[in-house]
Amino acid sequence: KTTPKQVEAVLAERPKTKGAGNLRKVLRGELRVTLSKLEREFIKALKAHGLPLPITNRVTGAHRVDCYWPEHKLVVELDSYTYHQSRHAWEQDRRRERDARRNGNEFRRFSHDDVLDRRALVLAEMRALTGSSPSRRRGTRAGS
């Protein structure tokens, strides 16, 4: 298992390596990293409705989580059947949730269908969890 500290050590040895600056920003959480279309759609919906954006794909506690709002003590996992159908993935998901709760975080799990087909419900729940008032940017549709 490679740690951020190990990556930083390699980058220190090769400071002019192409992409090193961006990789450092990713490690520090300065660049939002999404690993799936579902994550990108979720972030796009949050942005379109003026909701706070999370830190994405970062280690929180003992596990990497999809979305984390430290100021709200909130973890959101985005699950699609493609990546969560194996027994191993199912077990990891349970551990990730227990770890988040043990660290005092509120925890939510949204499915592919939640994000794409029941977006208005997801956004309403996210507004409540983050204490955000309803707002939309110009050009967005309600429930989209």
N, C-alpha and C positions, 0 to 999 in steps of 0.2 A: 504494500500500500504506500503510495507516494503522498507526502504531506506538503502543505504550502511552504513550510520551512525548508524542505529539501529542494523544492522548485526555486525558491529565492536563492539558495546556495549555488545552484547551477547557473542561474542568471547572473549572480555576482561574478562568476568566473568568466562569463561571456556577455559583458554589458552591452555590446554593440550588435548582438544577434537580432536579426530582423524579427519584429513582433514582440521583443522583450518588454518594451514599455507598455504595450497593451496587456500582455500577460500579467505584469505587475498590477495594473489597474484591476484586472479581473480578480486576482488574489486578494486585493484590498477591498473589493466590493464596489469599486468606483465605476465599473462597467456592468450593466445588467446582462446576464448570460441566460439564454433560454435554450432548452435542450429538445424541445418538441413544438410541433404546430399548436398543440393544446395550450402550452405555456404562452406562446406568442399571442394566441387569441384571447386568453385571459388577461394578459397585460394590456392588449389593445382595448379591450372592453373597459378596464379600469381607467385608462387614460381618457377614453372617449367620454366617460361620465365623471371626470374630475375627481376620481378617488385616489387616495394615497397609493403610491407604488411601492412594492416590496423590494427587499433584497432578494435576489433569486439564486437558487442553486448554491447555497452556502452551508457549511457545516454549522449546525446549531446544536449544542449538546454533543451527543455521540454520533449524530447522523447528519447527512446532507439533506436539506429540505428544499422543496420546490420554491416556496415563497415565505418570507419572514418579515414581519413588521415589528422590530424591537420596541418601538415606542408604544405599541399596542399589545405587546406580549402575545402575538398572534402568529400561528403557523398554518399555512394552507398547503395541502397536498392535492395535486391534480392527477387523477387516475384515469387511464384509458386501458381497455382490456388488452390492447397490444402489449403493453409493458408490465401489466400487473396480473397476468393470467397464471403464472407458475406458482407452485407451493412456496418456493423460496421468496418470490416477490411478495406474496401474501404475508408470510412471516415477517419479512423486513418492514412491511407497511405497519404491522401491529407494533413492532419494536419502536419504530420511528414515532408513532403516536404516543406510546407510553413515555418515551424519552421527553417529548415536547411537554406533555402534561406534568411529568416529574419536575421539569424546570420551570413550572409555573405559567406555561403558555396556554392560551386558548387554542384549540385545534379544530380545523375544519377540513373535510375531504370533499372535493367536488369531482364529479365524473365528467367524461367527455360530453355526454348528453346534457348534463347540467350547464356546462359552459357554452355549448353551441345551441342547444334547443330550449333551455330554461334560463336564459341569460338574465332576464328581468328579476327572477327570484334570487339568483346568485348575487346580482348587484345590490338588491335590497338588503340581503344578509350582510354583504360586505360593508354597506353604508352603516348598518347598525353596529357591526363589530368595530369599525374604525371611528365611529362617532361623526361621520361625515354627513353633511346635509345633501339632499338630492340636487344634483346639478348636471347639466349636459353641455357639452361644447356644441357650437353651431354645426349643423349638418349631420347630427346623429339622430337616430330614431329611438323612440322609447322602446325599451325591451330588446334592443339589438346589441 
